[in-house]
Amino acid sequence: MRLQDFRSAAIGPALRPNVWDIAALILVVGAMVLIVYGGEQTTAPLSDLERAPVSLDPSHLPLYALRTTMRMLLAIVCSTIFTFIYAAVAAKSRRAEMVMIPLLDILQSVPILGFLTFTVVFFMNLFPGQVMGAELASVFAIFTSQAWNMTFSMYQSMRNVPKDLEEATQSFHLSGWQRFWRLDVPFAMPGLIWNAMMSMSGGWFFVVASEAITVGNTTVTLPGVGSYVAMAIQQQNLGAIFYAILAMLFVIIAYDQLLFRPIVAWADKFRFEQTASGEAPTSWMLDLFRRTRALRALTLPFAAVNRMVSNLRISLPKLSPAGSNKGSRPSRLVDALWVAVILGGAAYAAWLTYRYLSASLDLSDVFVAIRDGMITLLRVIVLISIATLIWVPIGVWIGLRPKLAERVQPLAQFLAAFPANLAFPVFVFIIVHYGLSANIWLSPLMILGTQWYILFNVIAGASAFPTDLREAAGSFHLGGWRWWFKVILPGIFPYYITGAITASGGSWNASIVAEVASWGETHLQATGLGAYIATATEAGDFPWVVLGIATMCIMVTLFNRLLWRPLYAFGERRLRLG
Amino acid sequence: MLDQVKPSALVDIRNVCRSFPKGSGEQLLVLDKVDLTIHSGEIVGLLGRSGSGKSTLLRIIAGLMAPSSGSATCRGETIIGPPNGVAMVFQSFALFPWLTVLQNVELGLEALGIDAAERRKRALAAIDLIGLDGFESAFPKELSGGMRQRVGFARALVVHPDLLLMDEPFSALDVLTAETLRTDLIDLWIEGRLPIKSILMVTHNIEEAVLMCDRILVFSSNPGRVATEIKVDLKHPRNRLDPYFRQLVDNIYARMTQRAEPRAASIEGIPGTGVGMVLHHVSSNVLSGLIETLAAPPYNGHADLPVLASQLQFEADEIIHLGDSLQLLRFAQLSEGDLMLTDAGKHFANIETDARKKLFAEHLVTYVPVMGLIRRVLDERPSHTAPATRFRNELEDYMSEENADDTIKTIVSWARYGELFAYDEQSETFSLENPG
């Protein structure tokens, strides 16, 4: 109340700073200093890293956390730029779309750490002797865990831009460039932000692997939370693990509060609906910025630049999507040529791959990879089933209690970001102590991070379940099993499928980290495709890595096409409420 | 206003045809040899039923769609892409939900590269003109439908177009709001305060066309053609109760229903109207209700369409469409703006549900060729099932995919009511088994 009074008393020149300005200014200056400091570190020569290895002293953690944060931030910026370009080209050009969308589908199923194996050498050679090369490799690894789903989301949005708005932009002579910034990007914004948040969780999950890089003879340990964890595991330092968890907790909360919440609250205006409904998301950070006069003035130049850039009369080549207004049919001949070029390229690539792989691999290697893949597949199926049995009832129970759901949602999202490596000590200790089979008891690590996707999608589904249907079920005395199978399970099905798809994809990815666990000198290994790839990577056996990744790609893609897609389509067609 | 002295053509449409690819890959003609000239200083209305190609013609003039053949020029220049000096108002408003009222209005000016100060001045003037003062910083979702369409008008007017195109601008609004907006617009028009020379509007509301337009082009369907042109020489503001006004409305109703007769009479024999007839979905509940209403006093089996439409709160094209369906099923006859029950229709009104279903089924098999066909195929096959695609492919020889979808939907719904055959949505098959 007092602050309120203070504010109304301060009606003077519009730009006179108020009390909020001071708080906000500290935040901004602090952020700038940290970014500059973090940036300076990356240009240091590589030998510095060897002289000053990662230390487990907790006093270093804040700086490590900062370095990790910077990498994440850089990766998300790169992902966004990549998304804008890739999605725009794919959505506007029919021929590009024919190649780019299936390609994206495959890229999505390539295990994230698979990219690291191949790119680290490339990036190290780009900046020989500098930390920069390793930094870029690390950023690229995080980028690959973020970019694909963001791009898909943007592409989907651009293909579904409302027709009337599209006609309005044409009718009012907006150029292609203006249209992109005024229509396509705003329309895609809510989906893009949601996916960016998901991506961020994915990035954290692999933070250890992307900072403590070991590929064959190349070993790089970049200062950061991930390397800190790796070192703590190596030295069996439980205290350090605890500090790392604390640091991560802090950074994830800071990301959520300082970056994503404000963006979500701000982006609420881009939600495409014609009526005001529901509660708008809020953010104290955004409120802070909106209340501060001087800071708002600070953002004015940015707004002006944004306006100017989006209004530039850049004429893009007119790439009109299918069903263009000229009524002319696309040339069959050019299409045929285009397909021929693609097929030719694919055939050449296949031949190259075959030649490379056949030099060192024979058929028995392929069988081993497929056998290991089947084992991992079995694990994924069993784990998803178990997670479903556990989290669906709990999620429904929570989702039907809105107050509780509100609190659990962010917690689940947060748990999804925790790397499996942090649980290594517990798992390794239990398995060794009780002499359990690593093949069975390492498996839960795979779903440690991904089960939460099932939980929070089920919660979302149950909260969205219409009250009138619940009341109807109540008035007809539906209870027990009948209530579950006739009422709530069909009601949450589409949401559950979305969660299960994410969880299953994530579990495949996590298998590389989860099927091999170590704690100090104790190494445990399960049989599976993840362990296969992890071992081959560590040994630097590229042909085996390629084979493993290709096998995983094929299996994930088949699994998606044969199981999840049909289920998803069924859910959307028959069980989508409203 | 000086150039109004000699009537110069703003838009000239000559011999324009437009076709769309059908499901089967051939072309479906929706606009057939249409001529239209728009001069300065007039309001022209395109009136017709859905599917008559009037919106297609509007989009050709707006440069959003190219004609398949013929010439379309705007001030002597061939229309390729949206021409300068033409602005459009959309049925769905087409406002950008993330821009405020002011930003939405400024949008068209930004695209023209007008500098910020001038832009602001003109936008505020347009907002002022259209009665949106005080709403500048509101977002569209905070506004009522009527206010949103005012933003749509302001956005179009601010670019000072010569020609304002309106695509059913009032049809998404409730009756009162629509009337207020119409009169406000007409008032501004007759006071000469609108920065435009002419208006071209698409509508399916006959009274709206007579109320606003100087000239009405009535379209016939399948393919869309200009059936007739009607001059409205009533002075603004017009009075809906004026006998001459009523007479004009009645005349147009008569003309629009006139077209339905030869088509209905030629169901058998003439290719394209047999199995390939487009069926638009009407619920059997609505049909039964309409038959009951017609049979009861005050109509006693004979109703004047405008009267019926206003009592049941239907738009002109909706009531004509319903009448068409009844006529197809031989429960009623449509002619000269009147709807009369046949003997079968009167009988239908007086019987119980099960008997109604039986009668409905008999009429379906006898008078709707595609229904008879499906029933015959199901009877002949030993399995008594047939995939829907078999019939859809046949339909798509005659119509667009969209119409084929609509027709299949109608077939399923009517067959279910008449218990003629069953349809399984999952496997998309028709069958004779009746789950009761």
Chai-1 contact restraints between the chains, C-beta under 6 A:
chainA,res_idxA,chainB,res_idxB,connection_type,confidence,min_distance_angstrom,max_distance_angstrom,comment,restraint_id
A,D164,B,F90,contact,1.0,0.0,6.0,A-B,restraint_1
A,D164,B,S92,contact,1.0,0.0,6.0,A-B,restraint_2
A,D164,B,A94,contact,1.0,0.0,6.0,A-B,restraint_3
A,L165,B,A94,contact,1.0,0.0,6.0,A-B,restraint_4
A,E167,B,L64,contact,1.0,0.0,6.0,A-B,restraint_5
A,A168,B,A94,contact,1.0,0.0,6.0,A-B,restraint_6
A,Q170,B,L64,contact,1.0,0.0,6.0,A-B,restraint_7
A,Q170,B,P82,contact,1.0,0.0,6.0,A-B,restraint_8
A,S171,B,A62,contact,1.0,0.0,6.0,A-B,restraint_9
A,S171,B,P82,contact,1.0,0.0,6.0,A-B,restraint_10
A,S171,B,M88,contact,1.0,0.0,6.0,A-B,restraint_11
A,F172,B,L107,contact,1.0,0.0,6.0,A-B,restraint_12
A,F172,B,G108,contact,1.0,0.0,6.0,A-B,restraint_13
A,F172,B,A111,contact,1.0,0.0,6.0,A-B,restraint_14
A,H173,B,A111,contact,1.0,0.0,6.0,A-B,restraint_15
A,L174,B,A111,contact,1.0,0.0,6.0,A-B,restraint_16
A,P186,B,W98,contact,1.0,0.0,6.0,A-B,restraint_17
A,K269,B,W98,contact,1.0,0.0,6.0,A-B,restraint_18
A,F270,B,W98,contact,1.0,0.0,6.0,A-B,restraint_19
A,F272,B,P97,contact,1.0,0.0,6.0,A-B,restraint_20
A,Q274,B,K141,contact,1.0,0.0,6.0,A-B,restraint_21
A,T275,B,K141,contact,1.0,0.0,6.0,A-B,restraint_22
A,A276,B,K141,contact,1.0,0.0,6.0,A-B,restraint_23
A,N311,B,E110,contact,1.0,0.0,6.0,A-B,restraint_24
A,N325,B,M65,contact,1.0,0.0,6.0,A-B,restraint_25
A,N325,B,A66,contact,1.0,0.0,6.0,A-B,restraint_26
A,K326,B,A66,contact,1.0,0.0,6.0,A-B,restraint_27
A,G327,B,A66,contact,1.0,0.0,6.0,A-B,restraint_28
A,G327,B,S68,contact,1.0,0.0,6.0,A-B,restraint_29
